[in-house]
Amino acid sequence: MEALSRLLSVTNEVLWHPVVLFVVLGTGLLFALRTRGSAWSSLTHGVAIVRGRYDDDTGPGAVRHFQALSAALSATVGLGNIGGVALAIGTGGPGAVFWMWVIGLVGMSLKSIEVTLSMLHRDTSDSNNPHGGPMFVAARVLAARGRPRLGRVLGGVFVATLLVSSVTGGNMFQAWNVAELGAQYFGMPRLLSGVLLAAIVAAVILGGIHRIGAVAGRLVPTMCGLYLLAAVAVLACQWAEVPAVLSTIVRSAFAPAERQGAFLGAGAGFALMWGMKRALFSSEAGQGSSPIAHCAAKTNEPVREGVVAGLEPFIDTLVVCTLTALVLLTSGVWRREPDALFAAEPQVVAVGDAFSLAPTALRTALPARPGAALFTVVRAPAPAGDDQWLRLPGRLTIDADGASAQWQTLPTGARFAPAAAGVWLDYRGAALTALAFDQVVSGMGKWLITIAAWLFAISTMISWSYYGEQGLVFLGAERKLRLYRVAYCALIIVATIPGWLQTDAQLDALTSLGTGVMLWANVPLLLWFGGDAVQAWRRYHTRQRHR
């Protein structure tokens, strides 16, 4: 796993170079300007469409607008909203939330255009089961321009990235978070969580888009409503803290944040990077995945489904992610005091070219089982000469002499000095959000987040399995669908094998890989062919104004 982690880390440094983030942001702004307010259209006209005012049973498609939106939201509203936000704040600081908002607003236009483009070029040869997505856009547009081979190649490249994202962020990230929560709160074996998830997902995906749409149409409103009501209730208890938290979010987006408790501190650039990464992972804006679900919508107006799609980043990022962030920040878990203190000052030891701490006795009992993940905060020289804050991961051991921490290593290149008086339990991803709810209302995080995590994970995994299937359909590999479904469900179990993923860094590397490769494949297609969608958008709204 260490070799794989290093490979993923190097790959993600390329995929998530700051230039890439600004290209995505610039693409969204470009389409927002060219459509002259597509976000506002989604919030007004889009709501009317979802409510059924424009449903058209004569058009090609398999599901209604509401079901298509629900299927797409079931992929986007997931554990990225619970665990991803916690990961962003824990590493990028409160300022990361501000950049999540920016991506949410820009993402509304980006999502509308990419869905409109795919709707314009979807394959409706089977009117009851249409197929679409960026791979069909590339193939059909370039074939019409006399370059069919290039179109198939570019479509195949997109499918390759789609399959990577399906099995990482759309599958294994979800399963790992659910297993982590079950183990933390109920001592549930991680593999048991994986087996149960795999069985449920298999029962749904065997029914195809009709069953996925039907399940998502019931599951998404239920899970979103449950989670949002609980978050609002928690914030009502902490209402006095909200103004100060909002101020901190904006201020930290443009100025370095100081280390506080379990939070390491982050510069403005780091906050921007983490906020944009997690918002793009959560909302999937620019990835090209959501158009695959929307292309199943029953309509004769391609732009109409694009208008509906603009609601996704609003619901996902500007509503659900924001409420999660406010709960995390008002609860104070991100800057909490150590969970246990050192019995004596830790000793720094060299391990080859890396460094670590000797096993350290703890003076305070921890409310955790042996083997629980821990971390402490250390200082290490940075390349520029200033000290940097780092997390040193460890594990809890308990024996006849009491509790102690066993530490991993850090390749800092120089000796570091401990900078904390104790250790923190390492609540990773969704587990940190659960702790935030528990800090305000005891027991709420344990039950609410566990239930929400299961619902969110199941809904996300069934939608992403469909995305992967549509990629295989494009490649002409329909006969391999059964094998794909078996492999997809097997990877759910693999992700829950104890010790397979151990740190936030490994978790982020896995999810960032899937999102990153899709952005590299889809954004160039949007810039190349997006003009078709903009023109269709303008014609449609001109007709609407003259009705």
VENKA-V935840 format. One record per residue. N is the residue number from 0. PHI is phi in whole degrees, 0 to 359 (999 if undefined). OMEGA is omega in whole degrees, 0 to 359 (* if undefined). NEAR is the number of other C-alpha atoms within 12 Angstrom. Layout:
# VENKA-V935840
n:N phi:PHI omega:OMEGA near:NEAR
n:N phi:PHI omega:OMEGA near:NEAR
This chain:
# VENKA-V935840
n:0 phi:999 omega:180 near:16
n:1 phi:297 omega:180 near:16
n:2 phi:296 omega:178 near:10
n:3 phi:296 omega:179 near:17
n:4 phi:298 omega:179 near:23
n:5 phi:295 omega:179 near:16
n:6 phi:297 omega:179 near:17
n:7 phi:297 omega:181 near:28
n:8 phi:298 omega:179 near:24
n:9 phi:295 omega:180 near:18
n:10 phi:298 omega:182 near:20
n:11 phi:291 omega:176 near:28
n:12 phi:298 omega:177 near:21
n:13 phi:281 omega:183 near:19
n:14 phi:299 omega:185 near:26
n:15 phi:249 omega:174 near:36
n:16 phi:301 omega:181 near:25
n:17 phi:309 omega:178 near:22
n:18 phi:300 omega:180 near:15
n:19 phi:298 omega:180 near:29
n:20 phi:298 omega:181 near:35
n:21 phi:288 omega:175 near:24
n:22 phi:295 omega:178 near:23
n:23 phi:297 omega:179 near:40
n:24 phi:299 omega:180 near:36
n:25 phi:295 omega:178 near:23
n:26 phi:296 omega:178 near:35
n:27 phi:297 omega:178 near:38
n:28 phi:296 omega:179 near:29
n:29 phi:301 omega:181 near:26
n:30 phi:289 omega:176 near:39
n:31 phi:298 omega:179 near:30
n:32 phi:288 omega:184 near:18
n:33 phi:288 omega:178 near:24
n:34 phi:266 omega:175 near:36
n:35 phi:55 omega:173 near:18
n:36 phi:101 omega:181 near:30
n:37 phi:296 omega:180 near:41
n:38 phi:298 omega:179 near:37
n:39 phi:295 omega:178 near:23
n:40 phi:298 omega:179 near:32
n:41 phi:295 omega:182 near:37
n:42 phi:285 omega:180 near:26
n:43 phi:251 omega:181 near:18
n:44 phi:296 omega:181 near:30
n:45 phi:298 omega:179 near:32
n:46 phi:297 omega:179 near:28
n:47 phi:297 omega:179 near:21
n:48 phi:295 omega:182 near:34
n:49 phi:297 omega:180 near:33
n:50 phi:286 omega:174 near:17
n:51 phi:98 omega:183 near:21
n:52 phi:296 omega:184 near:16
n:53 phi:247 omega:179 near:26
n:54 phi:299 omega:184 near:26
n:55 phi:226 omega:183 near:22
n:56 phi:285 omega:180 near:19
n:57 phi:273 omega:183 near:17
n:58 phi:282 omega:176 near:25
n:59 phi:290 omega:179 near:28
n:60 phi:149 omega:183 near:37
n:61 phi:246 omega:185 near:34
n:62 phi:224 omega:178 near:41
n:63 phi:283 omega:182 near:39
n:64 phi:304 omega:182 near:44
n:65 phi:297 omega:180 near:41
n:66 phi:292 omega:177 near:40
n:67 phi:296 omega:177 near:46
n:68 phi:297 omega:180 near:52
n:69 phi:296 omega:179 near:43
n:70 phi:297 omega:179 near:51
n:71 phi:292 omega:179 near:54
n:72 phi:294 omega:179 near:51
n:73 phi:296 omega:176 near:50
n:74 phi:275 omega:184 near:51
n:75 phi:271 omega:178 near:52
n:76 phi:278 omega:184 near:54
n:77 phi:212 omega:183 near:51
n:78 phi:287 omega:170 near:55
n:79 phi:297 omega:179 near:48
n:80 phi:285 omega:181 near:51
n:81 phi:261 omega:182 near:56
n:82 phi:279 omega:182 near:51
n:83 phi:294 omega:178 near:52
n:84 phi:295 omega:178 near:55
n:85 phi:299 omega:179 near:46
n:86 phi:295 omega:181 near:48
n:87 phi:295 omega:181 near:50
n:88 phi:290 omega:182 near:54
n:89 phi:297 omega:182 near:46
n:90 phi:251 omega:183 near:41
n:91 phi:260 omega:178 near:41
n:92 phi:84 omega:181 near:48
n:93 phi:302 omega:181 near:54
n:94 phi:299 omega:179 near:43
n:95 phi:298 omega:181 near:49
n:96 phi:295 omega:180 near:54
n:97 phi:301 omega:182 near:41
n:98 phi:286 omega:171 near:44
n:99 phi:294 omega:177 near:48
n:100 phi:297 omega:180 near:41
n:101 phi:301 omega:179 near:37
n:102 phi:295 omega:178 near:44
n:103 phi:299 omega:180 near:43
n:104 phi:292 omega:179 near:40
n:105 phi:294 omega:181 near:42
n:106 phi:296 omega:178 near:49
n:107 phi:297 omega:177 near:48
n:108 phi:289 omega:180 near:50
n:109 phi:299 omega:181 near:55
n:110 phi:293 omega:180 near:55
n:111 phi:299 omega:183 near:53
n:112 phi:289 omega:182 near:57
n:113 phi:292 omega:177 near:55
n:114 phi:288 omega:177 near:55
n:115 phi:302 omega:181 near:49
n:116 phi:298 omega:180 near:49
n:117 phi:291 omega:178 near:48
n:118 phi:294 omega:179 near:45
n:119 phi:297 omega:187 near:41
n:120 phi:241 omega:179 near:37
n:121 phi:287 omega:180 near:39
n:122 phi:267 omega:181 near:30
n:123 phi:249 omega:179 near:26
n:124 phi:300 omega:168 near:13
n:125 phi:256 omega:189 near:15
n:126 phi:297 omega:180 near:22
n:127 phi:269 omega:180 near:23
n:128 phi:210 omega:183 near:27
n:129 phi:289 omega:179 near:35
n:130 phi:234 omega:179 near:39
n:131 phi:196 omega:182 near:46
n:132 phi:141 omega:181 near:46
n:133 phi:304 omega:180 near:56
n:134 phi:293 omega:177 near:48
n:135 phi:287 omega:177 near:43
n:136 phi:300 omega:181 near:45
n:137 phi:300 omega:184 near:43
n:138 phi:292 omega:187 near:35
n:139 phi:283 omega:181 near:32
n:140 phi:292 omega:182 near:31
n:141 phi:288 omega:174 near:24
n:142 phi:295 omega:178 near:20
n:143 phi:294 omega:179 near:15
n:144 phi:265 omega:177 near:14
n:145 phi:82 omega:180 near:12
n:146 phi:230 omega:185 near:16
n:147 phi:296 omega:182 near:19
n:148 phi:296 omega:178 near:18
n:149 phi:298 omega:179 near:21
n:150 phi:298 omega:179 near:26
n:151 phi:293 omega:179 near:25
n:152 phi:295 omega:180 near:24
n:153 phi:296 omega:176 near:31
n:154 phi:297 omega:178 near:37
n:155 phi:294 omega:177 near:31
n:156 phi:298 omega:179 near:29
n:157 phi:297 omega:180 near:43
n:158 phi:299 omega:178 near:41
n:159 phi:300 omega:179 near:29
n:160 phi:291 omega:178 near:33
n:161 phi:298 omega:180 near:44
n:162 phi:293 omega:176 near:34
n:163 phi:299 omega:181 near:31
n:164 phi:292 omega:180 near:40
n:165 phi:300 omega:186 near:45
n:166 phi:272 omega:179 near:41
n:167 phi:262 omega:183 near:40
n:168 phi:294 omega:182 near:50
n:169 phi:278 omega:186 near:50
n:170 phi:227 omega:190 near:50
n:171 phi:292 omega:177 near:43
n:172 phi:300 omega:181 near:53
n:173 phi:294 omega:182 near:54
n:174 phi:297 omega:182 near:54
n:175 phi:298 omega:181 near:51
n:176 phi:296 omega:179 near:52
n:177 phi:298 omega:180 near:49
n:178 phi:296 omega:180 near:43
n:179 phi:296 omega:179 near:46
n:180 phi:295 omega:180 near:40
n:181 phi:298 omega:178 near:31
n:182 phi:292 omega:183 near:30
n:183 phi:293 omega:188 near:34
n:184 phi:269 omega:187 near:31
n:185 phi:237 omega:182 near:18
n:186 phi:64 omega:182 near:18
n:187 phi:284 omega:179 near:21
n:188 phi:305 omega:184 near:23
n:189 phi:299 omega:180 near:32
n:190 phi:296 omega:178 near:29
n:191 phi:295 omega:176 near:26
n:192 phi:301 omega:181 near:36
n:193 phi:297 omega:180 near:39
n:194 phi:295 omega:179 near:27
n:195 phi:296 omega:178 near:27
n:196 phi:299 omega:181 near:41
n:197 phi:299 omega:181 near:37
n:198 phi:293 omega:181 near:24
n:199 phi:293 omega:181 near:23
n:200 phi:298 omega:180 near:41
n:201 phi:299 omega:181 near:32
n:202 phi:297 omega:182 near:20
n:203 phi:274 omega:189 near:29
n:204 phi:291 omega:178 near:37
n:205 phi:292 omega:180 near:26
n:206 phi:271 omega:178 near:19
n:207 phi:73 omega:187 near:31
n:208 phi:295 omega:179 near:40
n:209 phi:296 omega:179 near:29
n:210 phi:288 omega:178 near:27
n:211 phi:299 omega:179 near:42
n:212 phi:297 omega:180 near:37
n:213 phi:293 omega:180 near:29
n:214 phi:294 omega:181 near:33
n:215 phi:296 omega:181 near:40
n:216 phi:298 omega:177 near:30
n:217 phi:264 omega:187 near:23
n:218 phi:286 omega:185 near:32
n:219 phi:297 omega:179 near:39
n:220 phi:300 omega:181 near:28
n:221 phi:294 omega:185 near:21
n:222 phi:290 omega:179 near:35
n:223 phi:294 omega:180 near:39
n:224 phi:298 omega:179 near:22
n:225 phi:299 omega:183 near:23
n:226 phi:292 omega:183 near:39
n:227 phi:293 omega:178 near:31
n:228 phi:297 omega:179 near:21
n:229 phi:295 omega:180 near:29
n:230 phi:297 omega:178 near:40
n:231 phi:297 omega:179 near:25
n:232 phi:297 omega:179 near:20
n:233 phi:294 omega:180 near:34
n:234 phi:294 omega:176 near:31
n:235 phi:297 omega:178 near:20
n:236 phi:286 omega:184 near:19
n:237 phi:245 omega:190 near:26
n:238 phi:304 omega:182 near:21
n:239 phi:297 omega:182 near:15
n:240 phi:275 omega:189 near:21
n:241 phi:299 omega:180 near:26
n:242 phi:303 omega:180 near:16
n:243 phi:295 omega:179 near:18
n:244 phi:294 omega:178 near:30
n:245 phi:299 omega:177 near:27
n:246 phi:297 omega:179 near:20
n:247 phi:297 omega:180 near:28
n:248 phi:300 omega:182 near:36
n:249 phi:292 omega:182 near:27
n:250 phi:296 omega:182 near:24
n:251 phi:288 omega:179 near:33
n:252 phi:290 omega:185 near:35
n:253 phi:238 omega:181 near:24
n:254 phi:219 omega:180 near:23
n:255 phi:302 omega:178 near:25
n:256 phi:262 omega:179 near:31
n:257 phi:278 omega:175 near:23
n:258 phi:292 omega:177 near:30
n:259 phi:224 omega:177 near:24
n:260 phi:57 omega:183 near:27
n:261 phi:280 omega:180 near:38
n:262 phi:270 omega:187 near:36
n:263 phi:280 omega:187 near:35
n:264 phi:94 omega:183 near:34
n:265 phi:208 omega:175 near:33
n:266 phi:285 omega:182 near:27
n:267 phi:299 omega:180 near:29
n:268 phi:295 omega:179 near:25
n:269 phi:293 omega:178 near:32
n:270 phi:298 omega:179 near:39
n:271 phi:299 omega:183 near:41
n:272 phi:298 omega:183 near:38
n:273 phi:290 omega:179 near:40
n:274 phi:298 omega:180 near:45
n:275 phi:291 omega:180 near:49
n:276 phi:300 omega:184 near:52
n:277 phi:288 omega:178 near:51
n:278 phi:292 omega:178 near:56
n:279 phi:293 omega:178 near:54
n:280 phi:294 omega:184 near:53
n:281 phi:288 omega:185 near:55
n:282 phi:274 omega:182 near:52
n:283 phi:63 omega:178 near:57
n:284 phi:296 omega:180 near:54
n:285 phi:87 omega:181 near:52
n:286 phi:280 omega:182 near:46
n:287 phi:88 omega:181 near:55
n:288 phi:277 omega:183 near:57
n:289 phi:303 omega:178 near:56
n:290 phi:306 omega:181 near:55
n:291 phi:296 omega:178 near:51
n:292 phi:286 omega:183 near:55
n:293 phi:294 omega:181 near:56
n:294 phi:291 omega:175 near:56
n:295 phi:274 omega:184 near:48
n:296 phi:291 omega:180 near:53
n:297 phi:273 omega:181 near:36
n:298 phi:196 omega:172 near:36
n:299 phi:261 omega:182 near:26
n:300 phi:246 omega:182 near:33
n:301 phi:304 omega:183 near:41
n:302 phi:295 omega:183 near:47
n:303 phi:302 omega:179 near:50
n:304 phi:287 omega:174 near:55
n:305 phi:295 omega:177 near:50
n:306 phi:299 omega:179 near:50
n:307 phi:298 omega:184 near:53
n:308 phi:298 omega:179 near:59
n:309 phi:298 omega:179 near:52
n:310 phi:287 omega:185 near:48
n:311 phi:300 omega:180 near:52
n:312 phi:298 omega:178 near:47
n:313 phi:296 omega:181 near:41
n:314 phi:294 omega:186 near:39
n:315 phi:290 omega:189 near:48
n:316 phi:265 omega:186 near:46
n:317 phi:281 omega:178 near:33
n:318 phi:251 omega:188 near:30
n:319 phi:293 omega:180 near:43
n:320 phi:296 omega:180 near:50
n:321 phi:295 omega:179 near:43
n:322 phi:296 omega:176 near:38
n:323 phi:300 omega:181 near:46
n:324 phi:298 omega:180 near:51
n:325 phi:294 omega:176 near:45
n:326 phi:297 omega:180 near:46
n:327 phi:299 omega:186 near:49
n:328 phi:282 omega:179 near:45
n:329 phi:288 omega:180 near:37
n:330 phi:286 omega:179 near:35
n:331 phi:83 omega:184 near:31
n:332 phi:295 omega:183 near:35
n:333 phi:288 omega:179 near:40
n:334 phi:235 omega:183 near:28
n:335 phi:292 omega:178 near:29
n:336 phi:284 omega:180 near:22
n:337 phi:303 omega:178 near:29
n:338 phi:279 omega:178 near:28
n:339 phi:207 omega:181 near:29
n:340 phi:253 omega:176 near:27
n:341 phi:285 omega:176 near:29
n:342 phi:285 omega:178 near:21
n:343 phi:209 omega:181 near:18
n:344 phi:297 omega:181 near:20
n:345 phi:296 omega:179 near:30
n:346 phi:259 omega:178 near:20
n:347 phi:282 omega:180 near:27
n:348 phi:229 omega:176 near:23
n:349 phi:269 omega:176 near:20
n:350 phi:231 omega:187 near:19
n:351 phi:65 omega:177 near:14
n:352 phi:271 omega:181 near:14
n:353 phi:256 omega:182 near:19
n:354 phi:223 omega:182 near:27
n:355 phi:206 omega:174 near:39
n:356 phi:245 omega:175 near:32
n:357 phi:293 omega:176 near:24
n:358 phi:311 omega:191 near:26
n:359 phi:239 omega:177 near:36
n:360 phi:290 omega:181 near:32
n:361 phi:251 omega:184 near:32
n:362 phi:273 omega:184 near:22
n:363 phi:242 omega:179 near:22
n:364 phi:291 omega:178 near:26
n:365 phi:256 omega:178 near:31
n:366 phi:279 omega:184 near:18
n:367 phi:210 omega:180 near:26
n:368 phi:277 omega:174 near:22
n:369 phi:303 omega:182 near:23
n:370 phi:93 omega:180 near:26
n:371 phi:298 omega:180 near:34
n:372 phi:286 omega:179 near:35
n:373 phi:233 omega:166 near:39
n:374 phi:205 omega:170 near:42
n:375 phi:233 omega:183 near:43
n:376 phi:252 omega:181 near:38
n:377 phi:231 omega:173 near:34
n:378 phi:257 omega:176 near:27
n:379 phi:215 omega:179 near:29
n:380 phi:297 omega:176 near:19
n:381 phi:269 omega:181 near:17
n:382 phi:304 omega:183 near:11
n:383 phi:281 omega:179 near:8
n:384 phi:107 omega:178 near:9
n:385 phi:275 omega:177 near:10
n:386 phi:291 omega:175 near:20
n:387 phi:238 omega:177 near:26
n:388 phi:271 omega:179 near:31
n:389 phi:224 omega:172 near:32
n:390 phi:266 omega:174 near:38
n:391 phi:253 omega:182 near:42
n:392 phi:287 omega:177 near:32
n:393 phi:204 omega:179 near:32
n:394 phi:227 omega:179 near:32
n:395 phi:276 omega:173 near:34
n:396 phi:238 omega:179 near:26
n:397 phi:227 omega:178 near:23
n:398 phi:221 omega:183 near:14
n:399 phi:297 omega:181 near:8
n:400 phi:274 omega:180 near:11
n:401 phi:115 omega:183 near:18
n:402 phi:269 omega:176 near:30
n:403 phi:211 omega:181 near:36
n:404 phi:245 omega:174 near:41
n:405 phi:256 omega:191 near:29
n:406 phi:254 omega:171 near:32
n:407 phi:277 omega:182 near:28
n:408 phi:247 omega:174 near:28
n:409 phi:231 omega:180 near:28
n:410 phi:278 omega:185 near:20
n:411 phi:282 omega:181 near:27
n:412 phi:82 omega:177 near:18
n:413 phi:202 omega:179 near:24
n:414 phi:296 omega:178 near:26
n:415 phi:244 omega:180 near:31
n:416 phi:244 omega:177 near:27
n:417 phi:302 omega:182 near:32
n:418 phi:237 omega:181 near:27
n:419 phi:233 omega:181 near:31
n:420 phi:272 omega:184 near:27
n:421 phi:194 omega:184 near:35
n:422 phi:232 omega:176 near:44
n:423 phi:241 omega:167 near:41
n:424 phi:294 omega:185 near:39
n:425 phi:269 omega:176 near:40
n:426 phi:277 omega:188 near:36
n:427 phi:255 omega:175 near:44
n:428 phi:60 omega:184 near:45
n:429 phi:297 omega:180 near:51
n:430 phi:297 omega:178 near:42
n:431 phi:291 omega:177 near:45
n:432 phi:295 omega:177 near:51
n:433 phi:299 omega:178 near:46
n:434 phi:298 omega:180 near:40
n:435 phi:298 omega:177 near:41
n:436 phi:297 omega:181 near:41
n:437 phi:294 omega:180 near:27
n:438 phi:296 omega:183 near:27
n:439 phi:266 omega:179 near:29
n:440 phi:232 omega:185 near:24
n:441 phi:304 omega:178 near:16
n:442 phi:91 omega:183 near:17
n:443 phi:294 omega:181 near:25
n:444 phi:298 omega:182 near:35
n:445 phi:302 omega:185 near:28
n:446 phi:269 omega:183 near:27
n:447 phi:297 omega:184 near:36
n:448 phi:293 omega:178 near:44
n:449 phi:296 omega:179 near:38
n:450 phi:295 omega:180 near:26
n:451 phi:298 omega:181 near:43
n:452 phi:298 omega:178 near:44
n:453 phi:297 omega:181 near:36
n:454 phi:296 omega:181 near:38
n:455 phi:297 omega:183 near:47
n:456 phi:296 omega:181 near:49
n:457 phi:298 omega:182 near:49
n:458 phi:296 omega:180 near:48
n:459 phi:293 omega:183 near:52
n:460 phi:292 omega:180 near:50
n:461 phi:290 omega:179 near:53
n:462 phi:289 omega:181 near:53
n:463 phi:290 omega:175 near:51
n:464 phi:296 omega:178 near:52
n:465 phi:294 omega:178 near:50
n:466 phi:301 omega:179 near:52
n:467 phi:298 omega:179 near:42
n:468 phi:299 omega:180 near:42
n:469 phi:294 omega:174 near:45
n:470 phi:295 omega:178 near:39
n:471 phi:293 omega:177 near:31
n:472 phi:300 omega:178 near:28
n:473 phi:300 omega:181 near:37
n:474 phi:282 omega:181 near:26
n:475 phi:77 omega:184 near:15
n:476 phi:252 omega:181 near:18
n:477 phi:302 omega:181 near:17
n:478 phi:291 omega:181 near:13
n:479 phi:267 omega:185 near:18
n:480 phi:297 omega:180 near:26
n:481 phi:297 omega:178 near:20
n:482 phi:296 omega:179 near:16
n:483 phi:300 omega:182 near:29
n:484 phi:296 omega:178 near:36
n:485 phi:296 omega:180 near:22
n:486 phi:296 omega:180 near:24
n:487 phi:300 omega:180 near:41
n:488 phi:291 omega:178 near:38
n:489 phi:296 omega:180 near:27
n:490 phi:292 omega:173 near:34
n:491 phi:300 omega:180 near:44
n:492 phi:291 omega:180 near:34
n:493 phi:302 omega:182 near:31
n:494 phi:296 omega:182 near:38
n:495 phi:260 omega:176 near:37
n:496 phi:295 omega:182 near:25
n:497 phi:305 omega:177 near:22
n:498 phi:87 omega:182 near:22
n:499 phi:291 omega:172 near:26
n:500 phi:240 omega:188 near:31
n:501 phi:239 omega:185 near:34
n:502 phi:227 omega:175 near:32
n:503 phi:300 omega:181 near:35
n:504 phi:297 omega:178 near:27
n:505 phi:294 omega:179 near:30
n:506 phi:296 omega:180 near:37
n:507 phi:295 omega:181 near:40
n:508 phi:298 omega:181 near:37
n:509 phi:293 omega:182 near:41
n:510 phi:288 omega:180 near:44
n:511 phi:295 omega:179 near:44
n:512 phi:300 omega:182 near:39
n:513 phi:297 omega:180 near:44
n:514 phi:295 omega:185 near:47
n:515 phi:297 omega:183 near:44
n:516 phi:293 omega:179 near:38
n:517 phi:290 omega:177 near:42
n:518 phi:298 omega:180 near:41
n:519 phi:296 omega:181 near:33
n:520 phi:275 omega:189 near:35
n:521 phi:270 omega:184 near:47
n:522 phi:300 omega:176 near:38
n:523 phi:300 omega:177 near:25
n:524 phi:295 omega:178 near:37
n:525 phi:296 omega:181 near:40
n:526 phi:292 omega:182 near:29
n:527 phi:284 omega:188 near:21
n:528 phi:251 omega:186 near:29
n:529 phi:300 omega:179 near:39
n:530 phi:301 omega:177 near:23
n:531 phi:300 omega:182 near:30
n:532 phi:291 omega:179 near:39
n:533 phi:297 omega:179 near:37
n:534 phi:296 omega:178 near:23
n:535 phi:297 omega:178 near:30
n:536 phi:300 omega:182 near:38
n:537 phi:294 omega:180 near:26
n:538 phi:296 omega:181 near:19
n:539 phi:298 omega:183 near:26
n:540 phi:288 omega:173 near:25
n:541 phi:295 omega:178 near:14
n:542 phi:296 omega:181 near:14
n:543 phi:296 omega:181 near:16
n:544 phi:291 omega:184 near:10
n:545 phi:263 omega:178 near:8
n:546 phi:278 omega:* near:7
